[in-house]
């Protein structure tokens, strides 16, 4: 449907909804909803996880699922395509699609166009603006839908979409979008090099601290000497290459025999089975627990009971990498000492030797050494944890980023002058 001149709602477009690993998106949608913005959600995929976070249940926006595979909803796709044939933007959309396809001959390109046909046809008339999370596949769907209907669009880039999307594609999408934001200075640098500097701005996700209890007043002074009360090491993240969990298992296996420890991991992911096998082969399976995907309350409980949080992020062979993982800020909210890698957006929050310990990505020996030393020093863990919690509350709360986004979105739906870049 074509936008009406009085339209005031915004469609938020995501890869999948709800997703346990994308708390930063759910947090943002919920915060904008609480600020009074009228939103609806369009998802390229159906949910695949059996549990959801409590914040997902608070989101009131209507969710529309596009055909994940075009052949499964062929009539819906054909109706959308037939409607789009009569739109003024059809010709320019097909030209843009053809240019994209010639440079990337994949079936996924056709799926993006089919989803855009459906979205353009089914969008309510009072939705005048589209905002998409991720600059790769979801932004292609939104770009085509915007060209078809004359709507405006903006984007939030995150991590994988920045580092695995070809420069030509990022450049062309940013030229057509009104503006974009991304969540690390590392990402901003990459995107601004491909466009004018005022096209992309830095907006940290931050953390909605109202969803988290205050950090524990104290933690047991575990130092790894008591086999009946071992040091508790935890990590939260998908079992995928960019999280560096193979390095972590190798680092844990190299810890000295006189150090008593246990490790727990929360998260699903394609490498979970191989990580369990690696732990078994390394002889540490009895000290390692893979707990699978869990909802936010379970994650918080694990963080509060732990002594040390670890996330050894690195660049995957595909080029995929993290931005600033929310789980690091979640660990900081509970005053937990953090060991991570000096990589991507992580050092923008954790400064080595101040809020935690950073090692080089892929260096499992340095990672093992850092874990060994911190496991034996509860006093230093407390100093790091307190410092990380203070930095989170002072500089990385959610409110500042939401203030900027709300201002920009209200300018779009309220027919106001576009604000200065954030």
Helices and strands as residue ranges (DSSP letters): E 9-16, H 23-34, E 39-45, H 54-58, E 63-65, G 70-73, H 74-85, H 90-103, H 107-122, E 127-133, H 137-149, E 152-157, H 160-164, H 167-176, E 180-182, H 185-192, G 197-199, E 200-202, G 209-211, E 231-236, G 241-243, H 245-253, E 261-266, H 272-281, G 285-287, E 288-290, H 296-305, E 308-311, H 326-333, E 337-341, G 346-348, E 357-359, H 364-375, H 378-395, H 399-413
